[in-house]
């Protein structure tokens, strides 16, 4: 599972995602293998939470992935 998160000002962080299984921060960098795996996993149905902890629908998660580099 993956989760968006907020910065110290309460804004949704736009450059990375959290992998909840181990707490790793994954930057949105196409050269990063974890980032590539994140995109594949969510597209295949892995759960993605918004920054408030709400589970996104599969459609919303795929739409989010579509906005990323």
CHARMM-style PDB file with segment names, atoms N, HN, CA, C and O in Angstrom:
ATOM      1  N   UNK     1       0.839  -1.169   0.000  1.00  0.00      PROA
ATOM      2  CA  UNK     1       0.000   0.000   0.000  1.00  0.00      PROA
ATOM      3  C   UNK     1       0.888   1.238   0.000  1.00  0.00      PROA
ATOM      4  O   UNK     1       2.010   1.224   0.506  1.00  0.00      PROA
ATOM      5  N   UNK     2       0.358   2.296  -0.576  1.00  0.00      PROA
ATOM      6  HN  UNK     2      -0.553   2.307  -0.988  1.00  0.00      PROA
ATOM      7  CA  UNK     2       1.066   3.562  -0.680  1.00  0.00      PROA
ATOM      8  C   UNK     2       0.180   4.677  -0.145  1.00  0.00      PROA
ATOM      9  O   UNK     2      -1.041   4.540  -0.074  1.00  0.00      PROA
ATOM     10  N   UNK     3       0.816   5.784   0.230  1.00  0.00      PROA
ATOM     11  HN  UNK     3       1.808   5.896   0.173  1.00  0.00      PROA
ATOM     12  CA  UNK     3       0.058   6.891   0.797  1.00  0.00      PROA
ATOM     13  C   UNK     3       0.708   8.226   0.427  1.00  0.00      PROA
ATOM     14  O   UNK     3       1.929   8.381   0.469  1.00  0.00      PROA
ATOM     15  N   UNK     4      -0.138   9.172   0.066  1.00  0.00      PROA
ATOM     16  HN  UNK     4      -1.130   9.046   0.032  1.00  0.00      PROA
ATOM     17  CA  UNK     4       0.329  10.545  -0.080  1.00  0.00      PROA
ATOM     18  C   UNK     4       0.558  11.080   1.326  1.00  0.00      PROA
ATOM     19  O   UNK     4       0.049  10.517   2.295  1.00  0.00      PROA
ATOM     20  N   UNK     5       1.314  12.155   1.444  1.00  0.00      PROA
ATOM     21  HN  UNK     5       1.727  12.612   0.657  1.00  0.00      PROA
ATOM     22  CA  UNK     5       1.517  12.739   2.763  1.00  0.00      PROA
ATOM     23  C   UNK     5       1.627  14.245   2.658  1.00  0.00      PROA
ATOM     24  O   UNK     5       1.791  14.809   1.576  1.00  0.00      PROA
ATOM     25  N   UNK     6       1.531  14.879   3.814  1.00  0.00      PROA
ATOM     26  HN  UNK     6       1.398  14.421   4.693  1.00  0.00      PROA
ATOM     27  CA  UNK     6       1.556  16.335   3.870  1.00  0.00      PROA
ATOM     28  C   UNK     6       2.896  16.829   4.414  1.00  0.00      PROA
ATOM     29  O   UNK     6       3.558  16.159   5.208  1.00  0.00      PROA
ATOM     30  N   UNK     7       3.270  18.030   3.956  1.00  0.00      PROA
ATOM     31  HN  UNK     7       2.733  18.574   3.311  1.00  0.00      PROA
ATOM     32  CA  UNK     7       4.472  18.655   4.489  1.00  0.00      PROA
ATOM     33  C   UNK     7       4.135  19.335   5.825  1.00  0.00      PROA
ATOM     34  O   UNK     7       3.010  19.234   6.315  1.00  0.00      PROA
ATOM     35  N   UNK     8       5.101  20.010   6.392  1.00  0.00      PROA
ATOM     36  HN  UNK     8       6.015  20.092   5.994  1.00  0.00      PROA
ATOM     37  CA  UNK     8       4.907  20.631   7.707  1.00  0.00      PROA
ATOM     38  C   UNK     8       3.862  21.741   7.706  1.00  0.00      PROA
ATOM     39  O   UNK     8       3.342  22.109   8.759  1.00  0.00      PROA
ATOM     40  N   UNK     9       3.557  22.271   6.531  1.00  0.00      PROA
ATOM     41  HN  UNK     9       3.980  21.972   5.676  1.00  0.00      PROA
ATOM     42  CA  UNK     9       2.550  23.325   6.419  1.00  0.00      PROA
ATOM     43  C   UNK     9       1.158  22.773   6.133  1.00  0.00      PROA
ATOM     44  O   UNK     9       0.201  23.536   6.008  1.00  0.00      PROA
ATOM     45  N   UNK    10       1.043  21.451   6.029  1.00  0.00      PROA
ATOM     46  HN  UNK    10       1.821  20.831   6.131  1.00  0.00      PROA
ATOM     47  CA  UNK    10      -0.246  20.831   5.774  1.00  0.00      PROA
ATOM     48  C   UNK    10      -0.600  20.694   4.307  1.00  0.00      PROA
ATOM     49  O   UNK    10      -1.729  20.334   3.976  1.00  0.00      PROA
ATOM     50  N   UNK    11       0.346  20.976   3.423  1.00  0.00      PROA
ATOM     51  HN  UNK    11       1.264  21.268   3.692  1.00  0.00      PROA
ATOM     52  CA  UNK    11       0.117  20.832   1.983  1.00  0.00      PROA
ATOM     53  C   UNK    11       0.500  19.428   1.536  1.00  0.00      PROA
ATOM     54  O   UNK    11       1.483  18.867   2.021  1.00  0.00      PROA
ATOM     55  N   UNK    12      -0.265  18.861   0.621  1.00  0.00      PROA
ATOM     56  HN  UNK    12      -1.064  19.317   0.227  1.00  0.00      PROA
ATOM     57  CA  UNK    12       0.064  17.530   0.103  1.00  0.00      PROA
ATOM     58  C   UNK    12       1.386  17.616  -0.640  1.00  0.00      PROA
ATOM     59  O   UNK    12       1.561  18.445  -1.533  1.00  0.00      PROA
ATOM     60  N   UNK    13       2.302  16.760  -0.263  1.00  0.00      PROA
ATOM     61  HN  UNK    13       2.160  16.086   0.463  1.00  0.00      PROA
ATOM     62  CA  UNK    13       3.624  16.742  -0.867  1.00  0.00      PROA
ATOM     63  C   UNK    13       3.496  16.284  -2.316  1.00  0.00      PROA
ATOM     64  O   UNK    13       2.871  15.258  -2.587  1.00  0.00      PROA
ATOM     65  N   UNK    14       4.076  17.027  -3.243  1.00  0.00      PROA
ATOM     66  HN  UNK    14       4.584  17.860  -3.023  1.00  0.00      PROA
ATOM     67  CA  UNK    14       3.884  16.784  -4.670  1.00  0.00      PROA
ATOM     68  C   UNK    14       5.034  16.043  -5.345  1.00  0.00      PROA
ATOM     69  O   UNK    14       4.963  15.774  -6.545  1.00  0.00      PROA
ATOM     70  N   UNK    15       6.086  15.708  -4.609  1.00  0.00      PROA
ATOM     71  HN  UNK    15       6.143  15.926  -3.635  1.00  0.00      PROA
ATOM     72  CA  UNK    15       7.266  15.123  -5.230  1.00  0.00      PROA
ATOM     73  C   UNK    15       7.630  13.728  -4.758  1.00  0.00      PROA
ATOM     74  O   UNK    15       8.674  13.196  -5.135  1.00  0.00      PROA
ATOM     75  N   UNK    16       6.768  13.123  -3.925  1.00  0.00      PROA
ATOM     76  HN  UNK    16       5.920  13.554  -3.618  1.00  0.00      PROA
ATOM     77  CA  UNK    16       7.098  11.796  -3.406  1.00  0.00      PROA
ATOM     78  C   UNK    16       5.842  11.147  -2.840  1.00  0.00      PROA
ATOM     79  O   UNK    16       4.804  11.790  -2.681  1.00  0.00      PROA
ATOM     80  N   UNK    17       5.963   9.865  -2.542  1.00  0.00      PROA
ATOM     81  HN  UNK    17       6.806   9.343  -2.671  1.00  0.00      PROA
ATOM     82  CA  UNK    17       4.887   9.051  -1.974  1.00  0.00      PROA
ATOM     83  C   UNK    17       5.509   8.183  -0.879  1.00  0.00      PROA
ATOM     84  O   UNK    17       6.715   7.940  -0.892  1.00  0.00      PROA
ATOM     85  N   UNK    18       4.705   7.724   0.052  1.00  0.00      PROA
ATOM     86  HN  UNK    18       3.725   7.921   0.063  1.00  0.00      PROA
ATOM     87  CA  UNK    18       5.183   6.830   1.114  1.00  0.00      PROA
ATOM     88  C   UNK    18       4.739   5.398   0.805  1.00  0.00      PROA
ATOM     89  O   UNK    18       3.579   5.162   0.468  1.00  0.00      PROA
ATOM     90  N   UNK    19       5.663   4.453   0.921  1.00  0.00      PROA
ATOM     91  HN  UNK    19       6.605   4.645   1.195  1.00  0.00      PROA
ATOM     92  CA  UNK    19       5.308   3.038   0.852  1.00  0.00      PROA
ATOM     93  C   UNK    19       5.037   2.621   2.292  1.00  0.00      PROA
ATOM     94  O   UNK    19       5.947   2.623   3.121  1.00  0.00      PROA
ATOM     95  N   UNK    20       3.801   2.264   2.591  1.00  0.00      PROA
ATOM     96  HN  UNK    20       3.062   2.262   1.917  1.00  0.00      PROA
ATOM     97  CA  UNK    20       3.413   2.030   3.982  1.00  0.00      PROA
ATOM     98  C   UNK    20       3.978   0.745   4.569  1.00  0.00      PROA
ATOM     99  O   UNK    20       4.047   0.618   5.791  1.00  0.00      PROA
ATOM    100  N   UNK    21       4.379  -0.200   3.749  1.00  0.00      PROA
ATOM    101  HN  UNK    21       4.322  -0.097   2.756  1.00  0.00      PROA
ATOM    102  CA  UNK    21       4.895  -1.459   4.285  1.00  0.00      PROA
ATOM    103  C   UNK    21       6.196  -1.271   5.052  1.00  0.00      PROA
ATOM    104  O   UNK    21       6.474  -2.008   5.998  1.00  0.00      PROA
ATOM    105  N   UNK    22       6.998  -0.279   4.645  1.00  0.00      PROA
ATOM    106  HN  UNK    22       6.772   0.319   3.877  1.00  0.00      PROA
ATOM    107  CA  UNK    22       8.270  -0.058   5.331  1.00  0.00      PROA
ATOM    108  C   UNK    22       8.552   1.411   5.641  1.00  0.00      PROA
ATOM    109  O   UNK    22       9.607   1.735   6.186  1.00  0.00      PROA
ATOM    110  N   UNK    23       7.615   2.307   5.297  1.00  0.00      PROA
ATOM    111  HN  UNK    23       6.757   2.044   4.854  1.00  0.00      PROA
ATOM    112  CA  UNK    23       7.785   3.723   5.589  1.00  0.00      PROA
ATOM    113  C   UNK    23       8.729   4.458   4.658  1.00  0.00      PROA
ATOM    114  O   UNK    23       9.081   5.610   4.909  1.00  0.00      PROA
ATOM    115  N   UNK    24       9.143   3.795   3.580  1.00  0.00      PROA
ATOM    116  HN  UNK    24       8.857   2.859   3.377  1.00  0.00      PROA
ATOM    117  CA  UNK    24      10.083   4.424   2.654  1.00  0.00      PROA
ATOM    118  C   UNK    24       9.418   5.569   1.902  1.00  0.00      PROA
ATOM    119  O   UNK    24       8.257   5.475   1.503  1.00  0.00      PROA
ATOM    120  N   UNK    25      10.162   6.642   1.716  1.00  0.00      PROA
ATOM    121  HN  UNK    25      11.105   6.718   2.040  1.00  0.00      PROA
ATOM    122  CA  UNK    25       9.724   7.761   0.896  1.00  0.00      PROA
ATOM    123  C   UNK    25      10.260   7.528  -0.510  1.00  0.00      PROA
ATOM    124  O   UNK    25      11.461   7.346  -0.707  1.00  0.00      PROA
ATOM    125  N   UNK    26       9.361   7.537  -1.479  1.00  0.00      PROA
ATOM    126  HN  UNK    26       8.385   7.685  -1.319  1.00  0.00      PROA
ATOM    127  CA  UNK    26       9.738   7.270  -2.869  1.00  0.00      PROA
ATOM    128  C   UNK    26       9.573   8.558  -3.668  1.00  0.00      PROA
ATOM    129  O   UNK    26       8.449   9.019  -3.867  1.00  0.00      PROA
ATOM    130  N   UNK    27      10.686   9.152  -4.132  1.00  0.00      PROA
ATOM    131  HN  UNK    27      11.599   8.778  -3.970  1.00  0.00      PROA
ATOM    132  CA  UNK    27      10.582  10.366  -4.927  1.00  0.00      PROA
ATOM    133  C   UNK    27      10.011  10.073  -6.315  1.00  0.00      PROA
ATOM    134  O   UNK    27      10.212   8.991  -6.866  1.00  0.00      PROA
ATOM    135  N   UNK    28       9.302  11.049  -6.865  1.00  0.00      PROA
ATOM    136  HN  UNK    28       9.139  11.928  -6.417  1.00  0.00      PROA
ATOM    137  CA  UNK    28       8.751  10.912  -8.210  1.00  0.00      PROA
ATOM    138  C   UNK    28       9.860  11.170  -9.225  1.00  0.00      PROA
ATOM    139  O   UNK    28       9.943  12.241  -9.827  1.00  0.00      PROA
ATOM    140  N   UNK    29      10.702  10.168  -9.395  1.00  0.00      PROA
ATOM    141  HN  UNK    29      10.635   9.298  -8.906  1.00  0.00      PROA
ATOM    142  CA  UNK    29      11.850  10.234 -10.302  1.00  0.00      PROA
ATOM    143  C   UNK    29      11.802   9.009 -11.203  1.00  0.00      PROA
ATOM    144  O   UNK    29      11.989   7.890 -10.727  1.00  0.00      PROA
ATOM    145  N   UNK    30      11.554   9.199 -12.495  1.00  0.00      PROA
ATOM    146  HN  UNK    30      11.402  10.109 -12.882  1.00  0.00      PROA
ATOM    147  CA  UNK    30      11.453   8.056 -13.410  1.00  0.00      PROA
ATOM    148  C   UNK    30      12.670   7.130 -13.407  1.00  0.00      PROA
ATOM    149  O   UNK    30      12.562   5.971 -13.807  1.00  0.00      PROA
ATOM    150  N   UNK    31      13.821   7.626 -12.960  1.00  0.00      PROA
ATOM    151  HN  UNK    31      13.909   8.567 -12.635  1.00  0.00      PROA
ATOM    152  CA  UNK    31      15.016   6.782 -12.895  1.00  0.00      PROA
ATOM    153  C   UNK    31      15.047   5.912 -11.641  1.00  0.00      PROA
ATOM    154  O   UNK    31      15.894   5.024 -11.532  1.00  0.00      PROA
ATOM    155  N   UNK    32      14.147   6.148 -10.702  1.00  0.00      PROA
ATOM    156  HN  UNK    32      13.460   6.868 -10.791  1.00  0.00      PROA
ATOM    157  CA  UNK    32      14.101   5.403  -9.449  1.00  0.00      PROA
ATOM    158  C   UNK    32      13.269   4.132  -9.642  1.00  0.00      PROA
ATOM    159  O   UNK    32      12.104   4.209 -10.034  1.00  0.00      PROA
ATOM    160  N   UNK    33      13.853   2.978  -9.373  1.00  0.00      PROA
ATOM    161  HN  UNK    33      14.799   2.916  -9.055  1.00  0.00      PROA
ATOM    162  CA  UNK    33      13.143   1.712  -9.587  1.00  0.00      PROA
ATOM    163  C   UNK    33      11.949   1.555  -8.649  1.00  0.00      PROA
ATOM    164  O   UNK    33      10.951   0.947  -9.036  1.00  0.00      PROA
ATOM    165  N   UNK    34      12.021   2.081  -7.435  1.00  0.00      PROA
ATOM    166  HN  UNK    34      12.832   2.574  -7.121  1.00  0.00      PROA
ATOM    167  CA  UNK    34      10.875   2.012  -6.523  1.00  0.00      PROA
ATOM    168  C   UNK    34       9.706   2.833  -7.068  1.00  0.00      PROA
ATOM    169  O   UNK    34       8.548   2.444  -6.923  1.00  0.00      PROA
ATOM    170  N   UNK    35      10.011   3.953  -7.686  1.00  0.00      PROA
ATOM    171  HN  UNK    35      10.952   4.269  -7.804  1.00  0.00      PROA
ATOM    172  CA  UNK    35       8.970   4.796  -8.277  1.00  0.00      PROA
ATOM    173  C   UNK    35       8.296   4.062  -9.432  1.00  0.00      PROA
ATOM    174  O   UNK    35       7.071   4.077  -9.550  1.00  0.00      PROA
ATOM    175  N   UNK    36       9.084   3.430 -10.270  1.00  0.00      PROA
ATOM    176  HN  UNK    36      10.079   3.418 -10.174  1.00  0.00      PROA
ATOM    177  CA  UNK    36       8.538   2.654 -11.382  1.00  0.00      PROA
ATOM    178  C   UNK    36       7.653   1.535 -10.862  1.00  0.00      PROA
ATOM    179  O   UNK    36       6.578   1.291 -11.410  1.00  0.00      PROA
ATOM    180  N   UNK    37       8.090   0.853  -9.814  1.00  0.00      PROA
ATOM    181  HN  UNK    37       8.963   1.051  -9.369  1.00  0.00      PROA
ATOM    182  CA  UNK    37       7.305  -0.225  -9.207  1.00  0.00      PROA
ATOM    183  C   UNK    37       6.015   0.316  -8.593  1.00  0.00      PROA
ATOM    184  O   UNK    37       4.964  -0.314  -8.709  1.00  0.00      PROA
ATOM    185  N   UNK    38       6.087   1.478  -7.942  1.00  0.00      PROA
ATOM    186  HN  UNK    38       6.941   1.990  -7.847  1.00  0.00      PROA
ATOM    187  CA  UNK    38       4.900   2.109  -7.381  1.00  0.00      PROA
ATOM    188  C   UNK    38       3.849   2.345  -8.460  1.00  0.00      PROA
ATOM    189  O   UNK    38       2.681   2.007  -8.274  1.00  0.00      PROA
ATOM    190  N   UNK    39       4.253   2.915  -9.569  1.00  0.00      PROA
ATOM    191  HN  UNK    39       5.203   3.191  -9.720  1.00  0.00      PROA
ATOM    192  CA  UNK    39       3.304   3.199 -10.649  1.00  0.00      PROA
ATOM    193  C   UNK    39       2.693   1.909 -11.204  1.00  0.00      PROA
ATOM    194  O   UNK    39       1.489   1.851 -11.455  1.00  0.00      PROA
ATOM    195  N   UNK    40       3.508   0.890 -11.394  1.00  0.00      PROA
ATOM    196  HN  UNK    40       4.486   0.937 -11.191  1.00  0.00      PROA
ATOM    197  CA  UNK    40       3.000  -0.396 -11.890  1.00  0.00      PROA
ATOM    198  C   UNK    40       2.040  -1.027 -10.883  1.00  0.00      PROA
ATOM    199  O   UNK    40       0.984  -1.533 -11.261  1.00  0.00      PROA
ATOM    200  N   UNK    41       2.405  -0.996  -9.609  1.00  0.00      PROA
ATOM    201  HN  UNK    41       3.263  -0.585  -9.302  1.00  0.00      PROA
ATOM    202  CA  UNK    41       1.589  -1.630  -8.574  1.00  0.00      PROA
ATOM    203  C   UNK    41       0.226  -0.960  -8.457  1.00  0.00      PROA
ATOM    204  O   UNK    41      -0.793  -1.647  -8.383  1.00  0.00      PROA
ATOM    205  N   UNK    42       0.193   0.362  -8.440  1.00  0.00      PROA
ATOM    206  HN  UNK    42       1.021   0.920  -8.500  1.00  0.00      PROA
ATOM    207  CA  UNK    42      -1.081   1.069  -8.308  1.00  0.00      PROA
ATOM    208  C   UNK    42      -1.926   0.861  -9.558  1.00  0.00      PROA
ATOM    209  O   UNK    42      -3.141   0.688  -9.461  1.00  0.00      PROA
ATOM    210  N   UNK    43      -1.309   0.876 -10.707  1.00  0.00      PROA
ATOM    211  HN  UNK    43      -0.322   1.017 -10.786  1.00  0.00      PROA
ATOM    212  CA  UNK    43      -2.040   0.623 -11.947  1.00  0.00      PROA
ATOM    213  C   UNK    43      -2.642  -0.780 -11.942  1.00  0.00      PROA
ATOM    214  O   UNK    43      -3.711  -0.999 -12.512  1.00  0.00      PROA
ATOM    215  N   UNK    44      -1.959  -1.730 -11.301  1.00  0.00      PROA
ATOM    216  HN  UNK    44      -1.091  -1.552 -10.838  1.00  0.00      PROA
ATOM    217  CA  UNK    44      -2.433  -3.119 -11.229  1.00  0.00      PROA
ATOM    218  C   UNK    44      -3.423  -3.339 -10.083  1.00  0.00      PROA
ATOM    219  O   UNK    44      -3.956  -4.437  -9.926  1.00  0.00      PROA
ATOM    220  N   UNK    45      -3.671  -2.291  -9.277  1.00  0.00      PROA
ATOM    221  HN  UNK    45      -3.238  -1.399  -9.404  1.00  0.00      PROA
ATOM    222  CA  UNK    45      -4.679  -2.432  -8.227  1.00  0.00      PROA
ATOM    223  C   UNK    45      -4.201  -2.288  -6.797  1.00  0.00      PROA
ATOM    224  O   UNK    45      -4.995  -2.451  -5.871  1.00  0.00      PROA
ATOM    225  N   UNK    46      -2.908  -1.983  -6.583  1.00  0.00      PROA
ATOM    226  HN  UNK    46      -2.262  -1.850  -7.336  1.00  0.00      PROA
ATOM    227  CA  UNK    46      -2.425  -1.772  -5.214  1.00  0.00      PROA
ATOM    228  C   UNK    46      -3.150  -0.577  -4.607  1.00  0.00      PROA
ATOM    229  O   UNK    46      -3.509   0.362  -5.316  1.00  0.00      PROA
ATOM    230  N   UNK    47      -3.359  -0.613  -3.317  1.00  0.00      PROA
ATOM    231  HN  UNK    47      -3.067  -1.376  -2.740  1.00  0.00      PROA
ATOM    232  CA  UNK    47      -4.089   0.456  -2.632  1.00  0.00      PROA
ATOM    233  C   UNK    47      -3.246   1.719  -2.520  1.00  0.00      PROA
ATOM    234  O   UNK    47      -2.035   1.673  -2.301  1.00  0.00      PROA
ATOM    235  N   UNK    48      -3.932   2.848  -2.677  1.00  0.00      PROA
ATOM    236  HN  UNK    48      -4.915   2.885  -2.854  1.00  0.00      PROA
ATOM    237  CA  UNK    48      -3.315   4.160  -2.520  1.00  0.00      PROA
ATOM    238  C   UNK    48      -4.225   5.002  -1.640  1.00  0.00      PROA
ATOM    239  O   UNK    48      -5.417   5.143  -1.913  1.00  0.00      PROA
ATOM    240  N   UNK    49      -3.651   5.559  -0.584  1.00  0.00      PROA
ATOM    241  HN  UNK    49      -2.683   5.445  -0.362  1.00  0.00      PROA
ATOM    242  CA  UNK    49      -4.396   6.438   0.315  1.00  0.00      PROA
ATOM    243  C   UNK    49      -4.060   7.888  -0.007  1.00  0.00      PROA
ATOM    244  O   UNK    49      -2.943   8.208  -0.416  1.00  0.00      PROA
ATOM    245  N   UNK    50      -5.053   8.761   0.186  1.00  0.00      PROA
ATOM    246  HN  UNK    50      -5.960   8.501   0.517  1.00  0.00      PROA
ATOM    247  CA  UNK    50      -4.754  10.177   0.065  1.00  0.00      PROA
ATOM    248  C   UNK    50      -4.031  10.627   1.336  1.00  0.00      PROA
ATOM    249  O   UNK    50      -3.826   9.828   2.250  1.00  0.00      PROA
ATOM    250  N   UNK    51      -3.650  11.886   1.392  1.00  0.00      PROA
ATOM    251  HN  UNK    51      -3.817  12.534   0.650  1.00  0.00      PROA
ATOM    252  CA  UNK    51      -2.862  12.390   2.516  1.00  0.00      PROA
ATOM    253  C   UNK    51      -3.629  12.407   3.836  1.00  0.00      PROA
ATOM    254  O   UNK    51      -3.028  12.547   4.901  1.00  0.00      PROA
ATOM    255  N   UNK    52      -4.948  12.266   3.773  1.00  0.00      PROA
ATOM    256  HN  UNK    52      -5.437  12.152   2.908  1.00  0.00      PROA
ATOM    257  CA  UNK    52      -5.762  12.208   4.990  1.00  0.00      PROA
ATOM    258  C   UNK    52      -6.035  10.776   5.435  1.00  0.00      PROA
ATOM    259  O   UNK    52      -6.741  10.561   6.421  1.00  0.00      PROA
ATOM    260  N   UNK    53      -5.483   9.788   4.719  1.00  0.00      PROA
ATOM    261  HN  UNK    53      -4.910   9.962   3.918  1.00  0.00      PROA
ATOM    262  CA  UNK    53      -5.647   8.394   5.079  1.00  0.00      PROA
ATOM    263  C   UNK    53      -6.855   7.704   4.472  1.00  0.00      PROA
ATOM    264  O   UNK    53      -7.151   6.558   4.809  1.00  0.00      PROA
ATOM    265  N   UNK    54      -7.554   8.391   3.580  1.00  0.00      PROA
ATOM    266  HN  UNK    54      -7.314   9.322   3.306  1.00  0.00      PROA
ATOM    267  CA  UNK    54      -8.714   7.801   2.912  1.00  0.00      PROA
ATOM    268  C   UNK    54      -8.259   6.973   1.715  1.00  0.00      PROA
ATOM    269  O   UNK    54      -7.437   7.422   0.916  1.00  0.00      PROA
ATOM    270  N   UNK    55      -8.788   5.781   1.598  1.00  0.00      PROA
ATOM    271  HN  UNK    55      -9.456   5.416   2.247  1.00  0.00      PROA
ATOM    272  CA  UNK    55      -8.437   4.916   0.481  1.00  0.00      PROA
ATOM    273  C   UNK    55      -9.039   5.469  -0.805  1.00  0.00      PROA
ATOM    274  O   UNK    55     -10.239   5.730  -0.877  1.00  0.00      PROA
ATOM    275  N   UNK    56      -8.197   5.644  -1.815  1.00  0.00      PROA
ATOM    276  HN  UNK    56      -7.222   5.432  -1.757  1.00  0.00      PROA
ATOM    277  CA  UNK    56      -8.676   6.114  -3.116  1.00  0.00      PROA
ATOM    278  C   UNK    56      -9.345   4.965  -3.852  1.00  0.00      PROA
ATOM    279  O   UNK    56      -8.973   3.805  -3.672  1.00  0.00      PROA
ATOM    280  N   UNK    57     -10.317   5.282  -4.668  1.00  0.00      PROA
ATOM    281  HN  UNK    57     -10.620   6.224  -4.814  1.00  0.00      PROA
ATOM    282  CA  UNK    57     -10.887   4.256  -5.542  1.00  0.00      PROA
ATOM    283  C   UNK    57      -9.817   3.882  -6.559  1.00  0.00      PROA
ATOM    284  O   UNK    57      -8.864   4.632  -6.770  1.00  0.00      PROA
ATOM    285  N   UNK    58      -9.974   2.737  -7.179  1.00  0.00      PROA
ATOM    286  HN  UNK    58     -10.748   2.128  -7.008  1.00  0.00      PROA
ATOM    287  CA  UNK    58      -9.021   2.309  -8.205  1.00  0.00      PROA
ATOM    288  C   UNK    58      -8.966   3.336  -9.333  1.00  0.00      PROA
ATOM    289  O   UNK    58      -7.893   3.617  -9.869  1.00  0.00      PROA
ATOM    290  N   UNK    59     -10.107   3.888  -9.689  1.00  0.00      PROA
ATOM    291  HN  UNK    59     -10.978   3.660  -9.254  1.00  0.00      PROA
ATOM    292  CA  UNK    59     -10.157   4.876 -10.769  1.00  0.00      PROA
ATOM    293  C   UNK    59      -9.413   6.151 -10.380  1.00  0.00      PROA
ATOM    294  O   UNK    59      -8.667   6.707 -11.186  1.00  0.00      PROA
ATOM    295  N   UNK    60      -9.617   6.615  -9.146  1.00  0.00      PROA
ATOM    296  HN  UNK    60     -10.224   6.163  -8.492  1.00  0.00      PROA
ATOM    297  CA  UNK    60      -8.940   7.822  -8.680  1.00  0.00      PROA
ATOM    298  C   UNK    60      -7.435   7.604  -8.590  1.00  0.00      PROA
ATOM    299  O   UNK    60      -6.656   8.492  -8.934  1.00  0.00      PROA
ATOM    300  N   UNK    61      -7.026   6.430  -8.130  1.00  0.00      PROA
ATOM    301  HN  UNK    61      -7.659   5.708  -7.850  1.00  0.00      PROA
ATOM    302  CA  UNK    61      -5.600   6.120  -8.024  1.00  0.00      PROA
ATOM    303  C   UNK    61      -4.956   6.087  -9.403  1.00  0.00      PROA
ATOM    304  O   UNK    61      -3.861   6.616  -9.592  1.00  0.00      PROA
ATOM    305  N   UNK    62      -5.627   5.471 -10.363  1.00  0.00      PROA
ATOM    306  HN  UNK    62      -6.517   5.041 -10.210  1.00  0.00      PROA
ATOM    307  CA  UNK    62      -5.086   5.429 -11.729  1.00  0.00      PROA
ATOM    308  C   UNK    62      -5.041   6.817 -12.340  1.00  0.00      PROA
ATOM    309  O   UNK    62      -4.104   7.139 -13.071  1.00  0.00      PROA
ATOM    310  N   UNK    63      -6.032   7.638 -12.056  1.00  0.00      PROA
ATOM    311  HN  UNK    63      -6.793   7.376 -11.462  1.00  0.00      PROA
ATOM    312  CA  UNK    63      -6.034   9.008 -12.553  1.00  0.00      PROA
ATOM    313  C   UNK    63      -4.857   9.792 -11.964  1.00  0.00      PROA
ATOM    314  O   UNK    63      -4.210  10.573 -12.661  1.00  0.00      PROA
ATOM    315  N   UNK    64      -4.589   9.573 -10.672  1.00  0.00      PROA
ATOM    316  HN  UNK    64      -5.115   8.938 -10.105  1.00  0.00      PROA
ATOM    317  CA  UNK    64      -3.457  10.219 -10.032  1.00  0.00      PROA
ATOM    318  C   UNK    64      -2.140   9.800 -10.696  1.00  0.00      PROA
ATOM    319  O   UNK    64      -1.286  10.637 -10.990  1.00  0.00      PROA
ATOM    320  N   UNK    65      -1.993   8.508 -10.922  1.00  0.00      PROA
ATOM    321  HN  UNK    65      -2.687   7.828 -10.683  1.00  0.00      PROA
ATOM    322  CA  UNK    65      -0.794   7.997 -11.586  1.00  0.00      PROA
ATOM    323  C   UNK    65      -0.608   8.671 -12.955  1.00  0.00      PROA
ATOM    324  O   UNK    65       0.513   8.971 -13.366  1.00  0.00      PROA
ATOM    325  N   UNK    66      -1.716   8.898 -13.640  1.00  0.00      PROA
ATOM    326  HN  UNK    66      -2.626   8.655 -13.306  1.00  0.00      PROA
ATOM    327  CA  UNK    66      -1.657   9.522 -14.959  1.00  0.00      PROA
ATOM    328  C   UNK    66      -1.150  10.950 -14.935  1.00  0.00      PROA
ATOM    329  O   UNK    66      -0.742  11.469 -15.974  1.00  0.00      PROA
ATOM    330  N   UNK    67      -1.163  11.606 -13.775  1.00  0.00      PROA
ATOM    331  HN  UNK    67      -1.495  11.184 -12.931  1.00  0.00      PROA
ATOM    332  CA  UNK    67      -0.684  12.973 -13.676  1.00  0.00      PROA
ATOM    333  C   UNK    67       0.813  13.054 -13.377  1.00  0.00      PROA
ATOM    334  O   UNK    67       1.393  14.140 -13.399  1.00  0.00      PROA
ATOM    335  N   UNK    68       1.434  11.915 -13.098  1.00  0.00      PROA
ATOM    336  HN  UNK    68       0.963  11.034 -13.080  1.00  0.00      PROA
ATOM    337  CA  UNK    68       2.833  11.895 -12.671  1.00  0.00      PROA
ATOM    338  C   UNK    68       3.785  11.818 -13.856  1.00  0.00      PROA
ATOM    339  O   UNK    68       3.411  11.397 -14.951  1.00  0.00      PROA
ATOM    340  N   UNK    69       5.045  12.242 -13.609  1.00  0.00      PROA
ATOM    341  HN  UNK    69       5.349  12.585 -12.720  1.00  0.00      PROA
ATOM    342  CA  UNK    69       6.044  12.156 -14.701  1.00  0.00      PROA
ATOM    343  C   UNK    69       6.389  10.727 -15.039  1.00  0.00      PROA
ATOM    344  OT1 UNK    69       7.205  10.482 -15.927  1.00  0.00      PROA
TER     345      UNK     69
END
